[in-house]
Amino acid sequence: MTVTCAAKLEVIALPGLPVVAPGDDLAALVAASLARAELSLRDGDVLVVASKLVSRAEGRFVDLGATDPTRRAHQLAVRTGHDPRHVELILRESTDVSRAIPGVLVTRHRLGFVVANAGIDFSNAAPPPAIAARGRGPWALLLPEHPDATASRLRASLAGEGHGGALGVVISDSFGRPFRFGSVGVAVGSAGLPPLFDQRGKRDLFGRALDHTVTALADQVAGAADLVAGQADEGRGVVLVRGLRFDADDAGAATIVRPADQDVYA
């Protein structure tokens, strides 16, 4: 596998993306935004798409007012201080509870990664009026159903329209970390870009072979894009990262997830 990075990266938020609604064609929206910015994709470009855009297009809205908490949800709500209905949604999206303490409910998501609140968010989660009229709210937004598959479809559609050859697509979300303050962008889905860059066997400046260096390349790209995407009302849901060179890879972001039997903090 070959991965190289130029001495300078370009990180460009694409302009003019609308608020995504269920059923919207994300590939078409991205293509239109690229055209609006007078950008043509090149080999080695990576498009980083915020997971919320994917979730909105998939209609992953849930009406908290219509959610009936189970007994377990009520018990965990007492321990965490969360709304029992919120806890119920978290449990539905999770396979296991890792930590439940005041203010914190960390679970293993059904996609395999360990994250606070199963990645369920209430910011920028308002549905279109037609959906909102059918519920009471507040509304929550779940993570995409199959983000690796979505990334693969987006890549195929954009590359198929002549937008690029060695094209990468990353579906990103913001995760907190148990031992450091603040959130960072991570890849919950990817296609085309090698999610992991194995550098074992390469030599350092003094000729010593690297023994353990495997870089989470998709996460690094997601983190770079997060700087310009923003977290509030910026409306920059798709970011172009330019300056990498890589061999196309069929592995998805699921490759990055450490299996449960190797999770040293489970």
KOLFI-263250 format. One line per field, with one value per residue: x, y, z negated of N, C-alpha, C, CB in turn. Coordinates in steps of 0.1 Angstrom, whole numbers, plus 2048, in hexadecimal, padded with zeros to 3 digits. Glycine has a CB too. Layout:
// residues N
n_px: X, ...
n_py: Y, ...
n_pz: Z, ...
ca_px: X, ...
ca_py: Y, ...
ca_pz: Z, ...
c_px: X, ...
c_py: Y, ...
c_pz: Z, ...
cb_px: X, ...
cb_py: Y, ...
cb_pz: Z, ...
This chain:
// residues 266
n_px: 808, 805, 808, 80A, 812, 80F, 824, 813, 7F2, 7D1, 7B3, 792, 774, 755, 73F, 71D, 70B, 6EB, 6D3, 6D0, 6B7, 6A2, 6A7, 6B5, 6CD, 6ED, 705, 700, 6FB, 715, 724, 719, 720, 73C, 73E, 734, 748, 75C, 76D, 77F, 781, 79F, 7B8, 7BE, 7B0, 79B, 77A, 769, 74E, 735, 726, 70C, 700, 6FD, 6ED, 6D6, 6CE, 6C7, 6B1, 6B3, 6A6, 698, 67D, 67D, 668, 657, 662, 665, 672, 684, 686, 6A1, 6AC, 6A1, 6AF, 6CA, 6C8, 6C4, 6DD, 6ED, 6E2, 6D6, 6BB, 6A2, 696, 6A9, 6BD, 6B2, 6B2, 6CD, 6D4, 6C7, 6D6, 6EE, 705, 710, 716, 72F, 738, 727, 720, 71B, 710, 71C, 719, 726, 728, 72B, 727, 710, 71E, 737, 74A, 755, 744, 738, 716, 70C, 712, 6FB, 6EA, 6DE, 6E2, 6DE, 6CA, 6B0, 694, 686, 668, 651, 656, 65B, 641, 634, 63B, 644, 65C, 678, 68F, 6A6, 6C5, 6D1, 6EF, 6FC, 6EE, 6FE, 71B, 734, 72C, 71D, 731, 73F, 72C, 729, 742, 744, 730, 739, 753, 74C, 740, 754, 763, 77B, 797, 7A9, 798, 78E, 775, 769, 754, 74C, 74C, 749, 75A, 75E, 778, 784, 79A, 7A2, 799, 780, 774, 77B, 77D, 774, 776, 759, 751, 75F, 76E, 782, 798, 7B5, 7AC, 7BD, 7E0, 7FA, 81A, 82E, 84E, 859, 874, 882, 890, 8AA, 8AE, 8A2, 88A, 867, 851, 837, 826, 809, 7F4, 7D5, 7C7, 7AF, 7A2, 7B3, 7B0, 795, 797, 7A6, 795, 780, 788, 782, 768, 757, 741, 728, 713, 71F, 71A, 72A, 72C, 73A, 75B, 778, 796, 7B6, 7D5, 7E0, 7ED, 7E4, 7E0, 7C2, 7AA, 796, 78D, 779, 770, 769, 77F, 790, 786, 78C, 789, 771, 77D, 797, 796, 7A5, 79B, 782
n_py: 7F4, 816, 836, 858, 879, 89B, 8B7, 8CB, 8CE, 8D3, 8DE, 8E0, 8EE, 8E6, 8FC, 909, 8F3, 8E5, 8E2, 8C1, 8AA, 88D, 873, 883, 886, 881, 87F, 88E, 8A7, 8AC, 8AC, 8C2, 8D6, 8D5, 8DE, 8F8, 903, 903, 8ED, 8D0, 8AE, 89D, 883, 873, 884, 889, 887, 893, 88C, 898, 884, 88B, 895, 87E, 86F, 87F, 87E, 864, 863, 860, 869, 86B, 86D, 879, 87D, 868, 852, 835, 82E, 812, 7FC, 7F9, 80F, 823, 81E, 822, 83D, 849, 845, 853, 86C, 873, 879, 860, 858, 85F, 84E, 836, 836, 836, 81D, 80C, 811, 805, 7EA, 7E4, 7F0, 805, 819, 828, 843, 861, 879, 86C, 854, 83A, 825, 807, 80A, 7FE, 7FC, 7F6, 808, 819, 832, 851, 852, 844, 852, 861, 87F, 8A0, 8B9, 8CD, 8BC, 8BF, 8B5, 8B6, 8CB, 8BB, 8A2, 8AA, 8B3, 89C, 893, 897, 8A0, 8A8, 8A3, 88A, 87F, 863, 851, 84A, 82D, 819, 823, 81D, 811, 825, 838, 82B, 82A, 845, 84B, 83B, 847, 861, 85E, 850, 863, 86F, 87F, 879, 863, 851, 854, 85E, 859, 864, 85F, 873, 879, 889, 880, 87D, 877, 85F, 866, 87F, 8A2, 8B0, 8AD, 89A, 897, 879, 85B, 84B, 83D, 833, 833, 828, 837, 82B, 81F, 81A, 81F, 80C, 80E, 7FE, 7F1, 804, 81C, 831, 853, 84B, 832, 81E, 804, 807, 7FB, 7FA, 80C, 815, 828, 83A, 843, 84B, 856, 86B, 87C, 882, 891, 8A7, 8B3, 8BA, 8D1, 8E6, 8E1, 8E6, 8E8, 8F3, 90A, 90C, 8FF, 8EF, 8D4, 8C2, 8BB, 8C0, 8AF, 8B3, 8A8, 890, 870, 851, 82D, 81F, 811, 7F7, 7F2, 7FC, 815, 805, 7F4, 801, 7FF, 7F2, 7D0, 7C2, 7AF, 7B8, 7D0, 7E3, 7F2, 7EB
n_pz: 800, 808, 7FB, 7FB, 7F0, 7F9, 7F2, 7EC, 7E4, 7F2, 7E5, 7EA, 7E6, 7F5, 807, 803, 7FD, 7F7, 7DC, 7D4, 7DE, 7D8, 7F0, 802, 81C, 815, 823, 83A, 82F, 825, 83C, 849, 837, 83A, 854, 852, 843, 855, 857, 860, 85B, 852, 856, 838, 828, 80C, 800, 7E5, 7D3, 7BE, 7A5, 79D, 7B4, 7C3, 7B2, 7B1, 7CC, 7CD, 7BD, 7A1, 78A, 769, 754, 735, 724, 729, 720, 70D, 6EE, 6E2, 6C5, 6BE, 6CB, 6BB, 6A3, 6AA, 6B0, 697, 68C, 69E, 6A2, 6B9, 6D1, 6CF, 6E7, 6FA, 6F2, 6F8, 714, 718, 70F, 721, 738, 731, 727, 70F, 6EE, 6E4, 6D1, 6B7, 6A6, 692, 6A9, 6BE, 6D7, 6E6, 701, 715, 735, 74E, 766, 75D, 752, 734, 723, 716, 70C, 722, 739, 73F, 746, 73F, 749, 766, 76F, 776, 788, 7AA, 7AF, 7B6, 7AA, 790, 789, 783, 76B, 748, 73D, 727, 743, 74D, 75D, 76C, 772, 793, 7A5, 7B4, 7B7, 7C4, 7DC, 7E7, 7EB, 7FF, 814, 819, 822, 839, 849, 84D, 858, 86E, 87D, 889, 878, 86B, 865, 852, 839, 818, 7FF, 7E1, 7C5, 7AB, 787, 767, 74C, 728, 710, 6F8, 6E8, 6ED, 6EF, 704, 726, 745, 768, 777, 78C, 795, 7AA, 7C9, 7EA, 806, 7FD, 7EB, 7CB, 7B6, 7B3, 7B6, 7AA, 7A1, 7A1, 7B1, 7B2, 799, 793, 78B, 795, 787, 786, 788, 76F, 766, 772, 77E, 78F, 78A, 7A4, 7B0, 79B, 795, 7AB, 7A9, 791, 799, 7AC, 79A, 78F, 7A0, 7A5, 78F, 772, 76C, 779, 792, 7AA, 7BB, 7C8, 7D9, 7E1, 7F4, 7F5, 7FF, 80D, 806, 810, 81A, 81C, 829, 813, 807, 7ED, 7D1, 7B8, 7A3, 79F, 78E, 775, 756, 74E, 736, 725, 724, 718, 701, 6ED, 6E7
ca_px: 800, 80C, 802, 814, 80B, 817, 828, 808, 7E4, 7C6, 7A7, 789, 765, 74D, 735, 70F, 703, 6DF, 6CF, 6CD, 6AB, 6A1, 6A6, 6BE, 6D9, 6F9, 70F, 6FC, 6FE, 723, 728, 714, 729, 749, 73D, 732, 756, 765, 777, 77E, 788, 7AC, 7BD, 7C3, 7A7, 792, 76F, 765, 73F, 730, 71D, 6FF, 6FA, 6F9, 6E1, 6CA, 6C9, 6C1, 6A6, 6B6, 6A0, 690, 675, 67F, 65B, 650, 66B, 660, 67D, 683, 68A, 6B0, 6AF, 69F, 6B9, 6D6, 6C5, 6C6, 6EC, 6F4, 6DB, 6D0, 6AD, 6A0, 693, 6B6, 6C5, 6AC, 6B7, 6DB, 6D4, 6C2, 6E1, 6FA, 705, 715, 719, 73D, 739, 71B, 723, 714, 713, 723, 715, 72F, 724, 730, 71D, 70D, 728, 743, 753, 751, 742, 72E, 708, 70A, 713, 6EF, 6EC, 6D3, 6E5, 6DB, 6C3, 6A2, 68F, 67D, 65B, 648, 659, 659, 633, 62E, 640, 643, 669, 683, 694, 6B4, 6CA, 6D9, 6FA, 6F8, 6EC, 70A, 724, 73E, 724, 719, 73D, 742, 722, 72C, 74F, 741, 729, 742, 75E, 745, 73C, 761, 769, 788, 79B, 7AC, 790, 78A, 76A, 768, 748, 752, 744, 751, 75A, 766, 782, 783, 7A5, 7A6, 78E, 77E, 771, 783, 777, 779, 76F, 750, 750, 769, 76F, 78C, 7A4, 7B8, 7A9, 7C9, 7EC, 804, 827, 837, 859, 860, 880, 882, 89C, 8B6, 8AF, 89B, 87D, 85B, 84B, 828, 81F, 7FD, 7ED, 7C7, 7C7, 7A2, 79F, 7BC, 7AA, 789, 79B, 7AA, 788, 778, 78D, 77B, 759, 751, 737, 71C, 70B, 727, 715, 735, 72B, 743, 768, 782, 7A4, 7BF, 7E4, 7E3, 7EE, 7E2, 7DA, 7B4, 7A8, 788, 78A, 771, 774, 768, 78C, 797, 780, 792, 77F, 76E, 786, 7A3, 794, 7AC, 794, 773
ca_py: 800, 823, 842, 863, 886, 8A6, 8C0, 8D4, 8C9, 8DD, 8DA, 8EA, 8EC, 8E9, 906, 908, 8E7, 8E8, 8D9, 8B5, 8A4, 87F, 870, 88B, 880, 888, 880, 899, 8B3, 8AE, 8B0, 8D0, 8DF, 8D6, 8E6, 905, 908, 901, 8E3, 8C3, 8A5, 897, 876, 875, 88C, 882, 88F, 890, 88F, 897, 87A, 890, 896, 871, 86C, 887, 879, 856, 865, 85A, 871, 864, 876, 875, 87D, 85C, 847, 82F, 828, 805, 7FD, 7FB, 81D, 82B, 81B, 829, 84B, 84D, 845, 85D, 879, 875, 876, 852, 855, 860, 842, 82B, 837, 832, 80E, 806, 812, 7FF, 7DC, 7E2, 7FD, 806, 821, 830, 84B, 86E, 881, 865, 847, 836, 818, 801, 80C, 7F2, 7FC, 7F1, 811, 81D, 840, 856, 854, 83D, 85B, 868, 88D, 8A9, 8C5, 8CC, 8AF, 8C2, 8AF, 8BF, 8CD, 8B0, 898, 8B0, 8B4, 88F, 88F, 8A1, 8A5, 8AB, 899, 885, 87A, 858, 850, 843, 81F, 812, 82E, 819, 80E, 833, 83E, 823, 82E, 853, 84B, 835, 850, 86D, 859, 84B, 86F, 875, 888, 875, 855, 84D, 85D, 859, 85F, 861, 864, 877, 87D, 88E, 878, 880, 86D, 85D, 86A, 88D, 8AA, 8B5, 8A3, 89B, 890, 86B, 855, 840, 836, 837, 82B, 82D, 83B, 821, 824, 818, 81F, 804, 812, 7F5, 7ED, 810, 821, 83F, 85B, 845, 825, 814, 7FF, 80A, 7EE, 7FA, 818, 814, 835, 83A, 84D, 851, 85F, 877, 884, 887, 89B, 8B3, 8B9, 8BF, 8DF, 8F0, 8DE, 8EC, 8E0, 8FA, 90E, 90F, 8F9, 8EA, 8C6, 8BA, 8C1, 8BA, 8AF, 8B1, 8A8, 882, 867, 843, 822, 81D, 806, 7F3, 7F1, 807, 81A, 7FA, 7EE, 809, 7FC, 7E7, 7C6, 7C3, 7A7, 7BF, 7DD, 7E2, 7FA, 7E6
ca_pz: 800, 809, 7F6, 7F9, 7ED, 7FD, 7E7, 7E9, 7E7, 7F3, 7DE, 7F0, 7E4, 801, 804, 808, 7FA, 7F1, 7D1, 7DB, 7DA, 7DB, 7FE, 80B, 823, 810, 82E, 843, 827, 824, 84A, 84B, 82F, 840, 860, 84D, 83E, 861, 853, 867, 853, 857, 850, 82B, 820, 802, 7FC, 7D8, 7D2, 7B0, 7A3, 79C, 7C2, 7C7, 7A9, 7B5, 7D9, 7CA, 7B4, 794, 77F, 75F, 74C, 727, 71D, 72C, 71C, 700, 6E8, 6DB, 6B7, 6BE, 6CE, 6AF, 699, 6AE, 6B0, 68A, 68A, 6A6, 6A2, 6C6, 6D3, 6D2, 6F5, 701, 6EF, 700, 722, 718, 70D, 72E, 741, 72B, 724, 702, 6E7, 6DF, 6C5, 6B3, 69B, 694, 6B5, 6C9, 6DB, 6F1, 706, 721, 740, 756, 770, 757, 74B, 727, 724, 70C, 710, 72F, 744, 741, 744, 73F, 751, 775, 771, 779, 794, 7B2, 7A9, 7B8, 7A0, 783, 786, 77F, 75E, 73D, 73A, 730, 74D, 74D, 76A, 76B, 77C, 7A0, 7A4, 7B8, 7BC, 7CE, 7E8, 7EC, 7F1, 80B, 81E, 81D, 82A, 846, 851, 850, 861, 87A, 885, 88E, 86E, 866, 866, 844, 830, 80B, 7F8, 7D2, 7BE, 79E, 77C, 75D, 740, 71D, 70C, 6EA, 6E0, 6F1, 6F2, 712, 731, 751, 773, 77A, 797, 792, 7B7, 7D3, 7F6, 80F, 7F5, 7E1, 7BE, 7AE, 7BB, 7AF, 7AD, 79B, 7AA, 7B7, 7AA, 794, 798, 787, 79A, 77F, 78C, 77F, 76B, 762, 777, 787, 78E, 78E, 7AE, 7B2, 78F, 796, 7B5, 7A2, 787, 7A1, 7B1, 78F, 78B, 7A8, 7A6, 784, 76A, 769, 784, 79D, 7B6, 7C4, 7C6, 7E1, 7E2, 7FD, 7F0, 80B, 80A, 804, 81B, 814, 824, 825, 809, 805, 7DF, 7CC, 7AB, 799, 79D, 784, 768, 74F, 749, 727, 71D, 723, 712, 6F4, 6E3, 6E7
c_px: 809, 804, 80C, 80B, 814, 81A, 81D, 7FB, 7DB, 7BA, 79C, 77B, 75E, 742, 727, 707, 6F7, 6DD, 6CA, 6BF, 6AA, 69F, 6AE, 6C9, 6E5, 703, 70C, 6FE, 70D, 729, 725, 71D, 737, 749, 73C, 740, 760, 771, 774, 787, 795, 7AF, 7C2, 7BB, 79E, 787, 76A, 757, 73B, 725, 70E, 6F8, 6F5, 6EC, 6D5, 6C5, 6C3, 6B5, 6A7, 6B1, 698, 689, 676, 672, 653, 658, 667, 66C, 67A, 688, 699, 6B3, 6AC, 6AA, 6C6, 6D4, 6C7, 6D5, 6F2, 6EE, 6D5, 6C1, 6AB, 69D, 6A0, 6BD, 6BF, 6B1, 6C5, 6DC, 6D0, 6CD, 6EE, 6F9, 70A, 717, 727, 73E, 72C, 71D, 71C, 719, 719, 71C, 71C, 72B, 72C, 725, 71B, 717, 736, 74B, 74D, 750, 737, 720, 705, 70B, 706, 6F0, 6DF, 6D5, 6E3, 6D3, 6B4, 69F, 688, 66F, 651, 64A, 656, 64A, 62D, 633, 63F, 651, 66C, 688, 6A3, 6B8, 6D4, 6E5, 6F5, 6F7, 6F8, 714, 72E, 737, 721, 725, 740, 739, 725, 739, 74C, 73A, 731, 74D, 758, 741, 749, 767, 776, 78B, 79D, 7A5, 78D, 77E, 76A, 75B, 74D, 748, 74E, 74F, 762, 76F, 782, 78E, 7AA, 799, 78C, 77B, 77A, 77B, 77D, 771, 766, 74D, 75A, 768, 77A, 799, 7A8, 7B5, 7B5, 7D5, 7F7, 812, 832, 842, 860, 86B, 87E, 88E, 8A9, 8B7, 8A8, 88D, 872, 855, 83C, 820, 815, 7F5, 7DE, 7C4, 7BA, 79E, 7A7, 7B5, 79D, 78C, 79F, 79E, 780, 77C, 785, 76C, 752, 747, 72A, 714, 713, 721, 71F, 736, 734, 750, 771, 78F, 7AD, 7CD, 7E9, 7E5, 7ED, 7DD, 7CB, 7B3, 799, 783, 782, 776, 771, 775, 793, 792, 787, 787, 77D, 778, 794, 7A2, 79A, 7A5, 785, 76F
c_py: 80C, 82E, 84C, 870, 891, 8AE, 8CA, 8CD, 8D5, 8D6, 8E4, 8E6, 8EF, 8F2, 902, 8FC, 8EA, 8DF, 8CC, 8AF, 895, 87D, 879, 883, 887, 889, 88C, 8A6, 8B6, 8B3, 8BE, 8DA, 8E0, 8DF, 8F5, 90B, 907, 8F8, 8D6, 8BA, 89F, 88A, 87A, 87E, 883, 88C, 88A, 895, 88D, 88C, 87F, 892, 889, 86D, 873, 881, 86B, 857, 85E, 862, 868, 86E, 871, 874, 870, 850, 842, 828, 81B, 807, 7FF, 809, 826, 82A, 823, 838, 850, 84E, 850, 86B, 87C, 873, 867, 84F, 856, 853, 836, 82B, 832, 823, 807, 807, 80B, 7F0, 7DA, 7F0, 7FC, 80D, 828, 837, 859, 876, 879, 857, 843, 828, 814, 802, 7FF, 7F1, 7F8, 7FB, 815, 82C, 844, 857, 84E, 846, 863, 876, 894, 8B6, 8C3, 8C0, 8B2, 8BC, 8B9, 8C0, 8C2, 8A5, 89E, 8B1, 8A7, 88A, 89A, 8A8, 8A4, 8A0, 896, 880, 86F, 858, 848, 834, 817, 81B, 829, 816, 81C, 839, 838, 828, 83C, 853, 846, 83F, 85C, 869, 855, 857, 876, 87F, 885, 867, 84F, 857, 857, 860, 85B, 867, 867, 87A, 882, 886, 87E, 875, 86B, 863, 878, 895, 8AD, 8A9, 8A5, 894, 882, 865, 84A, 838, 83B, 82E, 831, 830, 82F, 826, 823, 818, 818, 808, 80A, 7F0, 7F9, 814, 82F, 846, 854, 836, 81A, 810, 802, 7FC, 7EE, 805, 815, 820, 834, 845, 853, 85A, 86C, 881, 88A, 893, 8A8, 8BA, 8BF, 8CD, 8E9, 8ED, 8E5, 8E3, 8E6, 8FD, 911, 90A, 8F4, 8DB, 8BD, 8C2, 8B9, 8BB, 8AB, 8B2, 89A, 87B, 859, 83A, 820, 810, 803, 7F2, 7FE, 80B, 80F, 7F3, 7F5, 804, 7F0, 7DD, 7C6, 7BA, 7AD, 7CC, 7DC, 7EA, 7F6, 7E5
c_pz: 800, 805, 7F5, 7F7, 7F1, 7F0, 7E3, 7ED, 7E9, 7ED, 7E2, 7ED, 7F0, 7FE, 809, 806, 7F3, 7E4, 7D7, 7D5, 7DE, 7EA, 807, 810, 81F, 81B, 837, 83C, 827, 832, 84D, 844, 835, 84C, 85C, 849, 849, 85D, 85B, 85E, 85A, 850, 842, 822, 817, 7FF, 7EF, 7D6, 7C4, 7AF, 7A2, 7AA, 7C6, 7BF, 7AE, 7C3, 7D7, 7C1, 7A7, 788, 776, 756, 73D, 720, 71F, 728, 70E, 6F9, 6E1, 6CC, 6B6, 6C2, 6C2, 6A5, 69D, 6AE, 6A2, 687, 692, 6A6, 6B0, 6C6, 6D6, 6E0, 6FE, 6FF, 6F7, 70E, 722, 717, 71A, 738, 73D, 729, 716, 6FC, 6E1, 6D2, 6C3, 6A6, 69D, 6A0, 6C0, 6CB, 6E8, 6F5, 712, 72B, 748, 762, 76B, 74F, 73D, 727, 71A, 713, 71E, 73B, 747, 73D, 745, 747, 760, 778, 774, 787, 79D, 7AC, 7AB, 7AE, 792, 77F, 781, 771, 754, 73A, 72B, 739, 74B, 75A, 767, 775, 788, 79D, 7A8, 7BF, 7C6, 7DC, 7EF, 7F2, 7FE, 817, 823, 826, 838, 84F, 856, 85A, 86E, 883, 88A, 884, 868, 866, 858, 83B, 823, 806, 7EA, 7CD, 7AF, 794, 771, 750, 735, 71A, 6FD, 6E2, 6E4, 6F2, 700, 71C, 73D, 75C, 776, 786, 792, 79F, 7C0, 7DF, 7FF, 808, 7EC, 7D3, 7B4, 7B7, 7B2, 7B3, 7A6, 7A5, 7B1, 7AD, 7A5, 798, 795, 78C, 792, 785, 782, 77C, 769, 769, 782, 785, 792, 797, 7B0, 7A7, 790, 7A0, 7B0, 799, 78E, 7A6, 7A6, 78C, 793, 7A8, 79B, 77D, 768, 775, 791, 7AB, 7C0, 7C2, 7CE, 7E3, 7EB, 7F7, 7FC, 807, 807, 811, 815, 81E, 81F, 81C, 807, 7F7, 7DA, 7BE, 7A0, 796, 791, 776, 762, 74A, 73A, 71F, 71C, 71D, 703, 6E9, 6E2, 6D8
cb_px: 7F7, 811, 7FA, 81D, 807, 80F, 835, 80A, 7DF, 7C4, 7A9, 78C, 760, 748, 738, 710, 70C, 6D3, 6C5, 6D8, 69F, 696, 698, 6C3, 6D7, 6FE, 710, 6ED, 6F8, 72A, 722, 706, 729, 74E, 731, 728, 75A, 76A, 777, 783, 77F, 7B7, 7C7, 7D1, 79E, 799, 763, 76F, 737, 72B, 720, 6FF, 705, 704, 6E5, 6CD, 6D5, 6CC, 69A, 6C5, 697, 699, 666, 689, 653, 64C, 67A, 655, 683, 68C, 687, 6B6, 6A6, 691, 6BC, 6DA, 6B7, 6C0, 6F2, 6F4, 6E4, 6D7, 6A7, 695, 689, 6BE, 6C4, 69C, 6B6, 6E2, 6CB, 6B6, 6E4, 6FD, 70E, 722, 70F, 746, 744, 70E, 732, 715, 71D, 732, 705, 73E, 715, 736, 721, 6FF, 729, 74C, 755, 75B, 73D, 732, 704, 6FD, 717, 6E3, 6F6, 6CD, 6F3, 6E9, 6C3, 6A0, 686, 67C, 655, 649, 668, 65F, 62C, 633, 64F, 63E, 66A, 68F, 691, 6B6, 6D0, 6D1, 706, 702, 6E0, 705, 72A, 744, 718, 713, 749, 741, 714, 72F, 759, 739, 71D, 748, 765, 739, 734, 75E, 75F, 789, 7A8, 7BB, 783, 795, 75C, 774, 73C, 75B, 73B, 74D, 760, 75D, 790, 783, 7B1, 7AE, 78F, 789, 762, 791, 778, 777, 779, 743, 742, 777, 761, 788, 7A2, 7C7, 79D, 7C8, 7F0, 801, 829, 830, 853, 856, 88D, 881, 89B, 8B8, 8BD, 899, 87E, 851, 851, 827, 82A, 7F5, 7F4, 7BE, 7CC, 797, 7A3, 7CA, 7A7, 781, 7A6, 7B4, 780, 77A, 79C, 780, 757, 74A, 73E, 720, 702, 735, 70C, 743, 71D, 73C, 76F, 781, 7A5, 7BC, 7E7, 7D9, 7FC, 7D8, 7E2, 7AC, 7AF, 785, 796, 763, 76C, 75E, 794, 794, 771, 79A, 783, 760, 787, 7A9, 785, 7BA, 795, 772
cb_py: 800, 825, 83F, 865, 887, 8AF, 8C7, 8E1, 8C0, 8E0, 8D8, 8EB, 8F4, 8DC, 913, 90B, 8DC, 8E5, 8E0, 8AA, 8AB, 878, 872, 897, 880, 880, 873, 898, 8B2, 8A2, 8A6, 8D2, 8DA, 8C8, 8E2, 905, 900, 90F, 8E0, 8C3, 899, 8A2, 86F, 87B, 894, 87E, 88E, 896, 886, 8A5, 871, 89D, 89C, 867, 86F, 896, 877, 84E, 85E, 857, 87D, 85A, 876, 87F, 889, 85B, 84B, 825, 832, 7FA, 7F0, 7F1, 821, 827, 80C, 824, 84E, 842, 837, 858, 884, 86B, 87F, 84D, 860, 86C, 83F, 82C, 845, 838, 80A, 80E, 820, 807, 7D5, 7DA, 7FF, 80C, 82B, 826, 84D, 876, 88B, 863, 846, 837, 819, 7F3, 818, 7F2, 809, 7EC, 81E, 818, 843, 864, 863, 835, 854, 861, 893, 8AB, 8CA, 8CC, 8A7, 8D1, 8A3, 8B9, 8DA, 8AB, 893, 8BE, 8B8, 884, 88A, 89B, 8B3, 8B1, 89E, 87A, 886, 84B, 849, 845, 81B, 806, 835, 80B, 806, 83B, 83C, 814, 82E, 85B, 842, 828, 855, 873, 84D, 843, 878, 87C, 88A, 87A, 853, 84C, 862, 85A, 85B, 867, 859, 883, 871, 89D, 86A, 883, 870, 84E, 861, 88D, 8B7, 8BD, 8A4, 894, 898, 862, 84F, 845, 838, 837, 82A, 839, 848, 81D, 81D, 80B, 82E, 7F5, 821, 7E9, 7E4, 81C, 81F, 83F, 868, 846, 821, 819, 7F0, 813, 7EA, 7FC, 822, 806, 840, 83C, 847, 845, 858, 874, 87C, 87C, 896, 8AF, 8AE, 8B6, 8E0, 8F0, 8CF, 8F9, 8DD, 907, 91A, 90A, 904, 8F0, 8C2, 8B7, 8C2, 8C1, 8A5, 8BC, 8B2, 87B, 868, 844, 815, 81C, 80A, 7E6, 7EF, 804, 826, 7F0, 7F0, 818, 7F9, 7EC, 7B8, 7BD, 799, 7C0, 7E0, 7E6, 809, 7D9
cb_pz: 7F4, 817, 7E9, 805, 7DE, 807, 7EA, 7F1, 7DB, 802, 7CF, 800, 7D8, 807, 80A, 816, 7F2, 7FA, 7C7, 7D9, 7E1, 7D4, 802, 803, 832, 804, 836, 847, 819, 81F, 854, 848, 821, 844, 869, 841, 833, 865, 844, 875, 84F, 855, 858, 82B, 82A, 7F5, 807, 7CD, 7DC, 7AC, 797, 795, 7CC, 7C5, 79B, 7B7, 7E2, 7C3, 7BB, 792, 785, 757, 750, 720, 722, 73B, 71C, 702, 6DE, 6E2, 6AF, 6C8, 6DA, 6A9, 698, 6BC, 6B4, 680, 68E, 6B4, 69E, 6D1, 6DF, 6C9, 6FA, 6FC, 6DF, 700, 728, 70C, 702, 733, 744, 71E, 72E, 702, 6DC, 6EA, 6C6, 6B3, 698, 687, 6B1, 6C6, 6DD, 6ED, 70A, 71F, 749, 75C, 777, 762, 753, 71C, 732, 707, 711, 72F, 750, 738, 74F, 732, 74D, 77C, 764, 779, 792, 7C0, 7AF, 7C6, 7A1, 782, 792, 789, 75F, 730, 73F, 728, 75B, 742, 772, 76C, 776, 7AB, 7AD, 7C2, 7B1, 7C9, 7E6, 7E1, 7E7, 809, 819, 810, 823, 845, 848, 844, 85B, 877, 87C, 89B, 863, 858, 86E, 842, 838, 801, 7FF, 7CB, 7BE, 7A1, 776, 759, 743, 711, 712, 6E7, 6E2, 6FE, 6E9, 717, 735, 74F, 780, 76D, 7A1, 78C, 7BD, 7CD, 7FE, 816, 7ED, 7E2, 7B8, 7A6, 7BE, 7B2, 7A8, 794, 7B5, 7B9, 7B2, 784, 791, 778, 79C, 771, 78F, 787, 75E, 753, 77D, 784, 797, 781, 7BC, 7B4, 782, 79A, 7C2, 79B, 77F, 7AC, 7B8, 783, 78E, 7B6, 7A5, 788, 75D, 761, 780, 79B, 7BD, 7C0, 7C7, 7EF, 7D3, 80B, 7E4, 816, 7FF, 7FB, 823, 808, 822, 832, 7FB, 80C, 7D7, 7CB, 7A7, 79E, 7AA, 785, 76A, 743, 74E, 725, 722, 731, 712, 6F6, 6E6, 6EE
